[in-house]
Amino acid sequence: MSLQESFVEFLGENGYCFDVEVIYSGRLGKYNANVRKKGNQLRFSLGKEWKEVNDEIVLGLLQSLTSRLVRVESRPVSIGLYNNFIRNLHLSMPKTGRDMFLEESFCRVNEKYFDGLVEMPNFAWHDSRSRLASYNYHSDTVSVSMVFRGRKDIIDYLMYHELLHKKMKFGQSKSRTVHHSSLFRKKESEFENADFLEREIRNIIRKRKFL
């Protein structure tokens, strides 16, 4: 049975009948994927790297994407294999994204809060005002908004948040992926002056909106 046939069978088990198309594209970032629903059609676009991945893992990816559109229960084996694959992608990602300022922040935070045990990821800046910082599991990249470039204390706090994602990864609750568990929030609050820095971030964002 092909991957597409397996997925259609899985949908049938959940009471859904969709026309399914799976295409692989070199235009997407490494191991990225998306799905579009139009009427009774599901069109999946997967990065070309997924061609070389085990079908059961890719089936978990399709299930994960579909769960955002319709209420569908994922198969524990497939979704577990997919999640484990994503959690370990960082081990094979080349470290080519360098930035002295962000690397210095990483070293400070890693030594103080993680005993120097977190592997250095890739680094990047972005110019979004709404997205403060992010960790990309697919490329092992910590990205921080240029809005905070002049604030070393805030950069360190954001770096800590994203390194928690890198270290703790994510969990699964039925069809929902959990990135900010209660344990994550507890760890996040342990950063020195966390409450003050949260207020500072809100103030900076508020001022930027009126520029």
N, C-alpha and C positions, 0 to 999 in steps of 0.2 A: 504494500500500500504506500502511495506517495505521501509526502508531507501535506500537500493540499487536501488529499482525500482523508487523511487522518484528522485534519482540522475540521473539515466539513462533518465528519462523523461525530467529533467531539461536540460541535454546535448542536447537532441533532439530539444528542443525549440531554442537552439543556433546554430543548424545546424550541430551538431557533433554526430557521431555514434561510441561509444567505447564499448568494452567488459570491464565491471567493476568488480573488486574484492575488497572487504573490509575485512581485517583481523585485529584482535586485538592481541597485543603482550605484554607480560610482560617484554620484553627486552628493550623497549623504556622507556625514562624518563617520569615522571609524565606529563600527558596531552600532550606529544609529538606526532608527526605524520609526515608521509612523503608519497610521491607518486612517483611511477616509471612508465614511459611510455615506452612501447616496442611495436612498430608497432601500431596495433589498440587496444592495451590493456592498461588499467590503473589499477595499483595495489596499493591500499592504505593500509598502515600499521599504525594502531592507537594504542596508549598506552591503556592498559586494562581499565584505569579509564574512558575512553570515553564510555564504555558499559553502564554506569549508567547515562549518560547525555541525555537529551531530543533530540529526532531525528532531530528536526528542527534546533537545535544548531549544531549538528554533520553535518547536510546537509550544513550549512554555512561553516564549516571547510573544507569539501570536495570541495566546490566551491572555497574557498580561495586557497587551494593547486593547484587546476586545473588551476586557472587564471595565475599561474606562468609558466605553460607549453603551454597553448593555449589562444588565445584572446577570453575570455568568460565573459559575463556580469552576475554578481551575482544578485540573488534576494535580494532586499533591506531588506526584513524582515529576511530572514535566515542569511545573512551576518551580519546584525545589531545585531541579537541575539547572534551570535558567538563572535563578537567583544566585546559585553558587558560582556559575560561570561569570556573571557580572561582578560578584564580590572579589573574584580573583583575577580580573582583567588587568589590574594595575601591575601585576607581576610581569606581564609581557610587554607593557607599554614602554617605548623608548623615552628617555628623559632628555628632550630637546628644548623645552620651553624654559628659558632662563631669564631671571630678572634679579639684579643684585639686591634691590630694596626688599622685595618679597622673600628672597632667600634668607636675608638677615632676620626678617620677622619670623620665618619658619624656624630658624636655628634658636632664637630666643624662646619661642613658645614650646618647641619640641623638648628643649632641655629642662625648662621650668615645670611643664605640666605632663610630659610624657616620658621623662627620664631618657630622652634622646633616642627612643626606640622606634619612632615613626620614620619610615622610609621617605626621603625627599621626593615630592611629586613634581610635575611640571607646573609652571606659573604663567599667568597672563593677567593683563588689565582689560577692563571693558568700560564703556562710557555710559552705561545705563544708570539712571537715577533711582529706578524702582528695584533693581536687583542689586543688593548690597554686595554679595559675594556668593560663590557657588563652588561645589566640588563635583567634577564630572567623572563618574565611575568608569566611563568608556575610554577616556583618554588620560586618566589619572592627573587631572589638572585642577589646581586651585585658581580661581579667577576672582579679582577684587575690583570694585568700582573705582574709577579715577577720582570720583568725588572726594574720597578720603585720603588721597595721596599724601597730603601734608600732615596727617595725624597718625603718628607712629603708634600711639596707644590704641586707637580704634582699629588700625590695621592688624595689630597683634590680637585683639579680641575677635575680629572677623576670621583671622587665620586659625585661631583656636577652634572656633565653631566648625570650620570646614575640615580641620584635621580630625575632629571628633567624628565627622561623617566618614572620613577615610579609615579611621581606626575601628569604629563601631559598625560600619556598614548600615544595613537596613533589615527590617523584619517583614513578615507577611502575616496579615490578618484577613483570612478568607480571600476575597478578591482585591483587597487593598494593600498597597505597599506602605509600610510605616517607616518614616525617616526620622521622626522626632518623638521617640518613645519617652515615657516618664523618666527612665534612667538617663536618656540623652539630656533632657531638660535639667535634671539634677546636676549632671556633670557640667553642663553649660553655665549654671549659676555659680560654680566653684571658681570661675575666673575672677581674679582680683578686680574690685571696683566694677563688677558687671552691671549693676543697676545704674551707676553713674554713666557708664559708657553707652548703655541703651538710651538714656535720656539725651546724651550728646549726639548720638546718631539721629534720633528723631528731630532734634533742633536743626542739624545740618540739612537734613532732607527737607524740612519745612521751609528753611530759608532759600534753598535751591529752587523750590517751586515758584518763588516770586521773582527770580532773576530773569 
